[in-house]
Amino acid sequence: MPPFTSHGGCFQIRIRNTSVIGTITVSGLPQHKDHNLIVAVLANWLVQPIAELALDKSDA
């Protein structure tokens, strides 16, 4: 088992055509909501519609 693994509140940061360069992690909510919070922040930062990015639209 690797020493570090992604969890529900951890989102990998990848550069296109390369590999993972880091992670964004949120903890304190249920895993699914931790993840959706990260998606919401990234959608806002990247000016992308969250409806196309969120795992579960009802939690976004």
PDB file of N, CA, C and O in Angstrom:
ATOM      1  N   MET A   1       0.845  -1.180   0.000  1.00  0.00           N
ATOM      2  CA  MET A   1       0.000   0.000   0.000  1.00  0.00           C
ATOM      3  C   MET A   1       0.894   1.248   0.000  1.00  0.00           C
ATOM      4  O   MET A   1       1.877   1.302   0.739  1.00  0.00           O
ATOM      5  N   PRO A   2       0.556   2.251  -0.826  1.00  0.00           N
ATOM      6  CA  PRO A   2       1.363   3.475  -0.844  1.00  0.00           C
ATOM      7  C   PRO A   2       1.233   4.229   0.480  1.00  0.00           C
ATOM      8  O   PRO A   2       0.229   4.077   1.174  1.00  0.00           O
ATOM      9  N   PRO A   3       2.231   5.038   0.839  1.00  0.00           N
ATOM     10  CA  PRO A   3       2.165   5.755   2.108  1.00  0.00           C
ATOM     11  C   PRO A   3       1.094   6.839   2.152  1.00  0.00           C
ATOM     12  O   PRO A   3       0.659   7.228   3.236  1.00  0.00           O
ATOM     13  N   PHE A   4       0.660   7.339   0.985  1.00  0.00           N
ATOM     14  CA  PHE A   4      -0.365   8.377   0.923  1.00  0.00           C
ATOM     15  C   PHE A   4      -1.398   7.983  -0.121  1.00  0.00           C
ATOM     16  O   PHE A   4      -1.052   7.501  -1.200  1.00  0.00           O
ATOM     17  N   THR A   5      -2.662   8.189   0.205  1.00  0.00           N
ATOM     18  CA  THR A   5      -3.719   7.902  -0.753  1.00  0.00           C
ATOM     19  C   THR A   5      -4.738   9.025  -0.749  1.00  0.00           C
ATOM     20  O   THR A   5      -4.876   9.747   0.238  1.00  0.00           O
ATOM     21  N   SER A   6      -5.445   9.169  -1.847  1.00  0.00           N
ATOM     22  CA  SER A   6      -6.519  10.156  -1.915  1.00  0.00           C
ATOM     23  C   SER A   6      -7.691   9.667  -1.097  1.00  0.00           C
ATOM     24  O   SER A   6      -7.899   8.463  -0.949  1.00  0.00           O
ATOM     25  N   HIS A   7      -8.448  10.590  -0.572  1.00  0.00           N
ATOM     26  CA  HIS A   7      -9.649  10.267   0.191  1.00  0.00           C
ATOM     27  C   HIS A   7     -10.772  11.118  -0.369  1.00  0.00           C
ATOM     28  O   HIS A   7     -10.541  11.912  -1.280  1.00  0.00           O
ATOM     29  N   GLY A   8     -11.971  10.975   0.147  1.00  0.00           N
ATOM     30  CA  GLY A   8     -13.111  11.714  -0.374  1.00  0.00           C
ATOM     31  C   GLY A   8     -12.914  13.219  -0.407  1.00  0.00           C
ATOM     32  O   GLY A   8     -13.437  13.890  -1.297  1.00  0.00           O
ATOM     33  N   GLY A   9     -12.170  13.759   0.546  1.00  0.00           N
ATOM     34  CA  GLY A   9     -11.943  15.197   0.595  1.00  0.00           C
ATOM     35  C   GLY A   9     -10.622  15.610  -0.003  1.00  0.00           C
ATOM     36  O   GLY A   9     -10.129  16.703   0.274  1.00  0.00           O
ATOM     37  N   CYS A  10     -10.047  14.764  -0.809  1.00  0.00           N
ATOM     38  CA  CYS A  10      -8.755  15.064  -1.427  1.00  0.00           C
ATOM     39  C   CYS A  10      -8.911  14.999  -2.946  1.00  0.00           C
ATOM     40  O   CYS A  10      -9.466  14.042  -3.486  1.00  0.00           O
ATOM     41  N   PHE A  11      -8.422  16.014  -3.611  1.00  0.00           N
ATOM     42  CA  PHE A  11      -8.584  16.128  -5.055  1.00  0.00           C
ATOM     43  C   PHE A  11      -7.203  16.274  -5.681  1.00  0.00           C
ATOM     44  O   PHE A  11      -6.466  17.196  -5.330  1.00  0.00           O
ATOM     45  N   GLN A  12      -6.842  15.393  -6.593  1.00  0.00           N
ATOM     46  CA  GLN A  12      -5.526  15.450  -7.230  1.00  0.00           C
ATOM     47  C   GLN A  12      -5.436  16.609  -8.216  1.00  0.00           C
ATOM     48  O   GLN A  12      -6.399  16.926  -8.914  1.00  0.00           O
ATOM     49  N   ILE A  13      -4.277  17.226  -8.259  1.00  0.00           N
ATOM     50  CA  ILE A  13      -3.994  18.277  -9.235  1.00  0.00           C
ATOM     51  C   ILE A  13      -3.048  17.670 -10.266  1.00  0.00           C
ATOM     52  O   ILE A  13      -1.948  17.227  -9.936  1.00  0.00           O
ATOM     53  N   ARG A  14      -3.490  17.659 -11.502  1.00  0.00           N
ATOM     54  CA  ARG A  14      -2.691  17.106 -12.597  1.00  0.00           C
ATOM     55  C   ARG A  14      -2.444  18.169 -13.645  1.00  0.00           C
ATOM     56  O   ARG A  14      -3.292  19.027 -13.888  1.00  0.00           O
ATOM     57  N   ILE A  15      -1.288  18.108 -14.258  1.00  0.00           N
ATOM     58  CA  ILE A  15      -0.992  18.957 -15.403  1.00  0.00           C
ATOM     59  C   ILE A  15      -1.186  18.087 -16.636  1.00  0.00           C
ATOM     60  O   ILE A  15      -0.674  16.969 -16.700  1.00  0.00           O
ATOM     61  N   ARG A  16      -1.922  18.596 -17.610  1.00  0.00           N
ATOM     62  CA  ARG A  16      -2.228  17.844 -18.816  1.00  0.00           C
ATOM     63  C   ARG A  16      -0.951  17.228 -19.395  1.00  0.00           C
ATOM     64  O   ARG A  16       0.078  17.897 -19.502  1.00  0.00           O
ATOM     65  N   ASN A  17      -1.030  15.959 -19.763  1.00  0.00           N
ATOM     66  CA  ASN A  17       0.052  15.189 -20.376  1.00  0.00           C
ATOM     67  C   ASN A  17       1.235  14.959 -19.450  1.00  0.00           C
ATOM     68  O   ASN A  17       2.326  14.625 -19.912  1.00  0.00           O
ATOM     69  N   THR A  18       1.029  15.135 -18.132  1.00  0.00           N
ATOM     70  CA  THR A  18       2.092  14.808 -17.178  1.00  0.00           C
ATOM     71  C   THR A  18       1.493  13.952 -16.076  1.00  0.00           C
ATOM     72  O   THR A  18       0.756  13.006 -16.350  1.00  0.00           O
ATOM     73  N   SER A  19       1.804  14.278 -14.843  1.00  0.00           N
ATOM     74  CA  SER A  19       1.309  13.462 -13.745  1.00  0.00           C
ATOM     75  C   SER A  19       0.750  14.350 -12.636  1.00  0.00           C
ATOM     76  O   SER A  19       0.610  15.562 -12.798  1.00  0.00           O
ATOM     77  N   VAL A  20       0.439  13.725 -11.519  1.00  0.00           N
ATOM     78  CA  VAL A  20      -0.075  14.458 -10.372  1.00  0.00           C
ATOM     79  C   VAL A  20       1.050  15.329  -9.815  1.00  0.00           C
ATOM     80  O   VAL A  20       2.171  14.860  -9.620  1.00  0.00           O
ATOM     81  N   ILE A  21       0.737  16.609  -9.559  1.00  0.00           N
ATOM     82  CA  ILE A  21       1.750  17.509  -9.007  1.00  0.00           C
ATOM     83  C   ILE A  21       1.417  17.950  -7.593  1.00  0.00           C
ATOM     84  O   ILE A  21       2.227  18.607  -6.938  1.00  0.00           O
ATOM     85  N   GLY A  22       0.238  17.597  -7.120  1.00  0.00           N
ATOM     86  CA  GLY A  22      -0.158  17.965  -5.767  1.00  0.00           C
ATOM     87  C   GLY A  22      -1.597  17.592  -5.510  1.00  0.00           C
ATOM     88  O   GLY A  22      -2.232  16.921  -6.324  1.00  0.00           O
ATOM     89  N   THR A  23      -2.111  18.028  -4.379  1.00  0.00           N
ATOM     90  CA  THR A  23      -3.506  17.772  -4.030  1.00  0.00           C
ATOM     91  C   THR A  23      -4.102  18.991  -3.333  1.00  0.00           C
ATOM     92  O   THR A  23      -3.385  19.839  -2.802  1.00  0.00           O
ATOM     93  N   ILE A  24      -5.411  19.054  -3.347  1.00  0.00           N
ATOM     94  CA  ILE A  24      -6.165  20.003  -2.532  1.00  0.00           C
ATOM     95  C   ILE A  24      -6.974  19.133  -1.575  1.00  0.00           C
ATOM     96  O   ILE A  24      -7.641  18.190  -2.000  1.00  0.00           O
ATOM     97  N   THR A  25      -6.915  19.447  -0.301  1.00  0.00           N
ATOM     98  CA  THR A  25      -7.601  18.625   0.687  1.00  0.00           C
ATOM     99  C   THR A  25      -8.508  19.471   1.571  1.00  0.00           C
ATOM    100  O   THR A  25      -8.121  20.543   2.037  1.00  0.00           O
ATOM    101  N   VAL A  26      -9.711  18.975   1.793  1.00  0.00           N
ATOM    102  CA  VAL A  26     -10.670  19.576   2.713  1.00  0.00           C
ATOM    103  C   VAL A  26     -11.114  18.464   3.653  1.00  0.00           C
ATOM    104  O   VAL A  26     -11.351  17.339   3.215  1.00  0.00           O
ATOM    105  N   SER A  27     -11.226  18.768   4.930  1.00  0.00           N
ATOM    106  CA  SER A  27     -11.664  17.766   5.887  1.00  0.00           C
ATOM    107  C   SER A  27     -12.596  18.408   6.896  1.00  0.00           C
ATOM    108  O   SER A  27     -12.424  19.572   7.258  1.00  0.00           O
ATOM    109  N   GLY A  28     -13.573  17.655   7.346  1.00  0.00           N
ATOM    110  CA  GLY A  28     -14.488  18.151   8.372  1.00  0.00           C
ATOM    111  C   GLY A  28     -15.943  17.923   8.041  1.00  0.00           C
ATOM    112  O   GLY A  28     -16.793  17.916   8.932  1.00  0.00           O
ATOM    113  N   LEU A  29     -16.239  17.736   6.771  1.00  0.00           N
ATOM    114  CA  LEU A  29     -17.592  17.420   6.325  1.00  0.00           C
ATOM    115  C   LEU A  29     -17.622  15.946   5.942  1.00  0.00           C
ATOM    116  O   LEU A  29     -16.568  15.312   5.897  1.00  0.00           O
ATOM    117  N   PRO A  30     -18.786  15.383   5.666  1.00  0.00           N
ATOM    118  CA  PRO A  30     -18.800  14.044   5.088  1.00  0.00           C
ATOM    119  C   PRO A  30     -17.959  14.036   3.802  1.00  0.00           C
ATOM    120  O   PRO A  30     -17.913  15.041   3.092  1.00  0.00           O
ATOM    121  N   GLN A  31     -17.305  12.932   3.504  1.00  0.00           N
ATOM    122  CA  GLN A  31     -16.367  12.852   2.376  1.00  0.00           C
ATOM    123  C   GLN A  31     -16.918  13.433   1.081  1.00  0.00           C
ATOM    124  O   GLN A  31     -16.238  14.200   0.399  1.00  0.00           O
ATOM    125  N   HIS A  32     -18.140  13.069   0.746  1.00  0.00           N
ATOM    126  CA  HIS A  32     -18.733  13.512  -0.518  1.00  0.00           C
ATOM    127  C   HIS A  32     -18.868  15.041  -0.545  1.00  0.00           C
ATOM    128  O   HIS A  32     -18.655  15.670  -1.582  1.00  0.00           O
ATOM    129  N   LYS A  33     -19.220  15.625   0.595  1.00  0.00           N
ATOM    130  CA  LYS A  33     -19.372  17.080   0.664  1.00  0.00           C
ATOM    131  C   LYS A  33     -18.004  17.776   0.673  1.00  0.00           C
ATOM    132  O   LYS A  33     -17.852  18.857   0.104  1.00  0.00           O
ATOM    133  N   ASP A  34     -17.010  17.153   1.322  1.00  0.00           N
ATOM    134  CA  ASP A  34     -15.635  17.679   1.241  1.00  0.00           C
ATOM    135  C   ASP A  34     -15.218  17.785  -0.224  1.00  0.00           C
ATOM    136  O   ASP A  34     -14.722  18.823  -0.663  1.00  0.00           O
ATOM    137  N   HIS A  35     -15.423  16.708  -0.970  1.00  0.00           N
ATOM    138  CA  HIS A  35     -15.046  16.666  -2.387  1.00  0.00           C
ATOM    139  C   HIS A  35     -15.799  17.723  -3.193  1.00  0.00           C
ATOM    140  O   HIS A  35     -15.206  18.448  -3.992  1.00  0.00           O
ATOM    141  N   ASN A  36     -17.113  17.803  -2.973  1.00  0.00           N
ATOM    142  CA  ASN A  36     -17.910  18.776  -3.733  1.00  0.00           C
ATOM    143  C   ASN A  36     -17.539  20.217  -3.407  1.00  0.00           C
ATOM    144  O   ASN A  36     -17.670  21.092  -4.263  1.00  0.00           O
ATOM    145  N   LEU A  37     -17.078  20.484  -2.183  1.00  0.00           N
ATOM    146  CA  LEU A  37     -16.604  21.824  -1.844  1.00  0.00           C
ATOM    147  C   LEU A  37     -15.375  22.171  -2.692  1.00  0.00           C
ATOM    148  O   LEU A  37     -15.273  23.279  -3.220  1.00  0.00           O
ATOM    149  N   ILE A  38     -14.458  21.235  -2.816  1.00  0.00           N
ATOM    150  CA  ILE A  38     -13.275  21.449  -3.661  1.00  0.00           C
ATOM    151  C   ILE A  38     -13.688  21.687  -5.110  1.00  0.00           C
ATOM    152  O   ILE A  38     -13.166  22.591  -5.761  1.00  0.00           O
ATOM    153  N   VAL A  39     -14.606  20.895  -5.611  1.00  0.00           N
ATOM    154  CA  VAL A  39     -15.082  21.065  -6.991  1.00  0.00           C
ATOM    155  C   VAL A  39     -15.698  22.448  -7.169  1.00  0.00           C
ATOM    156  O   VAL A  39     -15.453  23.108  -8.179  1.00  0.00           O
ATOM    157  N   ALA A  40     -16.494  22.894  -6.199  1.00  0.00           N
ATOM    158  CA  ALA A  40     -17.122  24.212  -6.296  1.00  0.00           C
ATOM    159  C   ALA A  40     -16.076  25.326  -6.334  1.00  0.00           C
ATOM    160  O   ALA A  40     -16.196  26.262  -7.124  1.00  0.00           O
ATOM    161  N   VAL A  41     -15.059  25.229  -5.490  1.00  0.00           N
ATOM    162  CA  VAL A  41     -14.001  26.249  -5.470  1.00  0.00           C
ATOM    163  C   VAL A  41     -13.228  26.242  -6.786  1.00  0.00           C
ATOM    164  O   VAL A  41     -12.952  27.302  -7.349  1.00  0.00           O
ATOM    165  N   LEU A  42     -12.875  25.050  -7.279  1.00  0.00           N
ATOM    166  CA  LEU A  42     -12.144  24.966  -8.549  1.00  0.00           C
ATOM    167  C   LEU A  42     -12.990  25.467  -9.715  1.00  0.00           C
ATOM    168  O   LEU A  42     -12.474  26.145 -10.603  1.00  0.00           O
ATOM    169  N   ALA A  43     -14.280  25.143  -9.726  1.00  0.00           N
ATOM    170  CA  ALA A  43     -15.163  25.621 -10.796  1.00  0.00           C
ATOM    171  C   ALA A  43     -15.191  27.139 -10.806  1.00  0.00           C
ATOM    172  O   ALA A  43     -15.122  27.762 -11.865  1.00  0.00           O
ATOM    173  N   ASN A  44     -15.293  27.733  -9.619  1.00  0.00           N
ATOM    174  CA  ASN A  44     -15.288  29.191  -9.517  1.00  0.00           C
ATOM    175  C   ASN A  44     -13.945  29.766  -9.990  1.00  0.00           C
ATOM    176  O   ASN A  44     -13.917  30.723 -10.763  1.00  0.00           O
ATOM    177  N   TRP A  45     -12.849  29.187  -9.531  1.00  0.00           N
ATOM    178  CA  TRP A  45     -11.505  29.655  -9.895  1.00  0.00           C
ATOM    179  C   TRP A  45     -11.264  29.554 -11.404  1.00  0.00           C
ATOM    180  O   TRP A  45     -10.682  30.452 -12.012  1.00  0.00           O
ATOM    181  N   LEU A  46     -11.723  28.446 -11.996  1.00  0.00           N
ATOM    182  CA  LEU A  46     -11.497  28.206 -13.428  1.00  0.00           C
ATOM    183  C   LEU A  46     -12.610  28.766 -14.315  1.00  0.00           C
ATOM    184  O   LEU A  46     -12.569  28.618 -15.536  1.00  0.00           O
ATOM    185  N   VAL A  47     -13.598  29.405 -13.701  1.00  0.00           N
ATOM    186  CA  VAL A  47     -14.755  29.978 -14.397  1.00  0.00           C
ATOM    187  C   VAL A  47     -15.407  28.899 -15.280  1.00  0.00           C
ATOM    188  O   VAL A  47     -15.588  29.080 -16.484  1.00  0.00           O
ATOM    189  N   GLN A  48     -15.749  27.781 -14.644  1.00  0.00           N
ATOM    190  CA  GLN A  48     -16.410  26.669 -15.317  1.00  0.00           C
ATOM    191  C   GLN A  48     -17.750  26.409 -14.640  1.00  0.00           C
ATOM    192  O   GLN A  48     -17.866  26.595 -13.428  1.00  0.00           O
ATOM    193  N   PRO A  49     -18.758  25.987 -15.386  1.00  0.00           N
ATOM    194  CA  PRO A  49     -20.063  25.693 -14.776  1.00  0.00           C
ATOM    195  C   PRO A  49     -19.983  24.457 -13.881  1.00  0.00           C
ATOM    196  O   PRO A  49     -19.599  23.378 -14.332  1.00  0.00           O
ATOM    197  N   ILE A  50     -20.342  24.623 -12.630  1.00  0.00           N
ATOM    198  CA  ILE A  50     -20.247  23.513 -11.679  1.00  0.00           C
ATOM    199  C   ILE A  50     -21.154  22.346 -12.063  1.00  0.00           C
ATOM    200  O   ILE A  50     -20.847  21.199 -11.741  1.00  0.00           O
ATOM    201  N   ALA A  51     -22.260  22.620 -12.742  1.00  0.00           N
ATOM    202  CA  ALA A  51     -23.188  21.552 -13.134  1.00  0.00           C
ATOM    203  C   ALA A  51     -22.502  20.489 -13.986  1.00  0.00           C
ATOM    204  O   ALA A  51     -22.921  19.332 -13.980  1.00  0.00           O
ATOM    205  N   GLU A  52     -21.473  20.860 -14.706  1.00  0.00           N
ATOM    206  CA  GLU A  52     -20.762  19.901 -15.548  1.00  0.00           C
ATOM    207  C   GLU A  52     -19.625  19.206 -14.812  1.00  0.00           C
ATOM    208  O   GLU A  52     -19.046  18.256 -15.339  1.00  0.00           O
ATOM    209  N   LEU A  53     -19.292  19.658 -13.604  1.00  0.00           N
ATOM    210  CA  LEU A  53     -18.139  19.134 -12.892  1.00  0.00           C
ATOM    211  C   LEU A  53     -18.481  18.338 -11.636  1.00  0.00           C
ATOM    212  O   LEU A  53     -17.769  17.389 -11.310  1.00  0.00           O
ATOM    213  N   ALA A  54     -19.538  18.691 -10.930  1.00  0.00           N
ATOM    214  CA  ALA A  54     -19.873  18.079  -9.650  1.00  0.00           C
ATOM    215  C   ALA A  54     -20.255  16.619  -9.823  1.00  0.00           C
ATOM    216  O   ALA A  54     -20.866  16.231 -10.818  1.00  0.00           O
ATOM    217  N   LEU A  55     -19.875  15.804  -8.815  1.00  0.00           N
ATOM    218  CA  LEU A  55     -20.254  14.385  -8.828  1.00  0.00           C
ATOM    219  C   LEU A  55     -21.746  14.218  -8.626  1.00  0.00           C
ATOM    220  O   LEU A  55     -22.388  13.423  -9.313  1.00  0.00           O
ATOM    221  N   ASP A  56     -22.301  14.973  -7.678  1.00  0.00           N
ATOM    222  CA  ASP A  56     -23.715  14.871  -7.354  1.00  0.00           C
ATOM    223  C   ASP A  56     -24.282  16.284  -7.351  1.00  0.00           C
ATOM    224  O   ASP A  56     -23.967  17.081  -6.467  1.00  0.00           O
ATOM    225  N   LYS A  57     -25.101  16.591  -8.319  1.00  0.00           N
ATOM    226  CA  LYS A  57     -25.596  17.942  -8.479  1.00  0.00           C
ATOM    227  C   LYS A  57     -26.355  18.453  -7.258  1.00  0.00           C
ATOM    228  O   LYS A  57     -26.376  19.663  -7.030  1.00  0.00           O
ATOM    229  N   SER A  58     -26.978  17.584  -6.466  1.00  0.00           N
ATOM    230  CA  SER A  58     -27.751  18.022  -5.317  1.00  0.00           C
ATOM    231  C   SER A  58     -26.873  18.532  -4.180  1.00  0.00           C
ATOM    232  O   SER A  58     -27.346  19.299  -3.342  1.00  0.00           O
ATOM    233  N   ASP A  59     -25.593  18.119  -4.130  1.00  0.00           N
ATOM    234  CA  ASP A  59     -24.687  18.573  -3.072  1.00  0.00           C
ATOM    235  C   ASP A  59     -23.895  19.797  -3.484  1.00  0.00           C
ATOM    236  O   ASP A  59     -23.227  20.398  -2.642  1.00  0.00           O
ATOM    237  N   ALA A  60     -23.945  20.190  -4.753  1.00  0.00           N
ATOM    238  CA  ALA A  60     -23.154  21.315  -5.233  1.00  0.00           C
ATOM    239  C   ALA A  60     -23.763  22.577  -4.745  1.00  0.00           C
ATOM    240  O   ALA A  60     -23.254  23.660  -5.033  1.00  0.00           O
TER     241      ALA A  60
END
